[in-house]
Amino acid sequence: MILQIKVKPNAKQQKLEQQADGSWLAHLKSPPVDGKANAELIKLLAQRFAVPKSQVTIKSGGAAKLKLIEILE
C-alpha cells in the first residue's frame, strides 16, 4: 500500500488523520532534525496499520513535508 502523507513536525500532540481526498496528515512531536520526525512517523504508521516498523518505508520526500510511504502487508 502506498500512502501520501503531509507531515507537521513540532506538534503538541501526536496524531494521524485521513483527509477527504484520501491523503493523510501526521502531527508529530519530534523536530525535523537528524531524522527524528521520520523515525516517529514510521513508528506511528506501524502502530496504526499493525505492521512491524521494518515494513514501513519512506519512498520519497525524506527531507520534505510531503512524503510517499510504502507499507508492506
HUPERA-V24511 format. One record per residue. N is the residue number from 1. SS is DSSP state (h for helix, s for strand, l for the rest). Layout:
n:N ss:SS
n:N ss:SS
This chain:
n:1 ss:l
n:2 ss:s
n:3 ss:s
n:4 ss:s
n:5 ss:s
n:6 ss:s
n:7 ss:s
n:8 ss:s
n:9 ss:l
n:10 ss:l
n:11 ss:l
n:12 ss:l
n:13 ss:l
n:14 ss:l
n:15 ss:s
n:16 ss:s
n:17 ss:s
n:18 ss:s
n:19 ss:l
n:20 ss:l
n:21 ss:l
n:22 ss:l
n:23 ss:l
n:24 ss:s
n:25 ss:s
n:26 ss:s
n:27 ss:s
n:28 ss:l
n:29 ss:l
n:30 ss:l
n:31 ss:l
n:32 ss:l
n:33 ss:l
n:34 ss:l
n:35 ss:l
n:36 ss:h
n:37 ss:h
n:38 ss:h
n:39 ss:h
n:40 ss:h
n:41 ss:h
n:42 ss:h
n:43 ss:h
n:44 ss:h
n:45 ss:h
n:46 ss:h
n:47 ss:h
n:48 ss:h
n:49 ss:l
n:50 ss:l
n:51 ss:l
n:52 ss:l
n:53 ss:h
n:54 ss:h
n:55 ss:h
n:56 ss:s
n:57 ss:s
n:58 ss:s
n:59 ss:s
n:60 ss:s
n:61 ss:l
n:62 ss:l
n:63 ss:l
n:64 ss:l
n:65 ss:l
n:66 ss:s
n:67 ss:s
n:68 ss:s
n:69 ss:s
n:70 ss:s
n:71 ss:s
n:72 ss:l
n:73 ss:l
